[in-house]
């Protein structure tokens, strides 16, 4: 019998990615019930993932998993970090702003970070973990897959952007894939 866990997001693409990574685990992730509206006012990825997980459990009444993720750029002191999704108005504007801020920067090291928190139906923390994917920021966009900063994030081990990888390749090395595999391991033990 499949176990159903709420994945605390309004992003259908992210839910699809999570279900793709967890295929064959016996767990199906679903969107939260109506009324899911977390106030992400934490100061870390971990705090924000906990806020989202508790809100999803509150509105859905079942075990919930949340992630909070973002891009941390060394030359920007870790920014945009927890503000990655709010760095500019649109995905294209976020990429343009990032490339512009870094245009004369030699240190282009960066990492994607994903903190995940699993809570029971009452919002008590069962497990919390973090996954990271290291690389650097490209000078220009390349690739058409993925979303967010994927077209300008050159993966350390692959020397191409995340947006140039297949969904399977990306899920294997991504920050979200790494964190989720730890959660699945926890659930299966």
Secondary structure, DSSP 4 states (H G I P E B T S, - for coil): -PEEEEE--S-HHHHHHHHHHTTTSSEEEEEPPTT-------SSHHHHHHHHHHHHHHHH-S-EEEEEEEEEEGGGTT-BGGGGGGSSSSHHHHHHHHHHHTTT-S--EEEEEEEEEEE-TT--EEEEEEEEEEEEE-SS---SSSSTTGGGEEETTTSSBGGGS-HHHHHHHSHHHHHHHHHHHHHH-
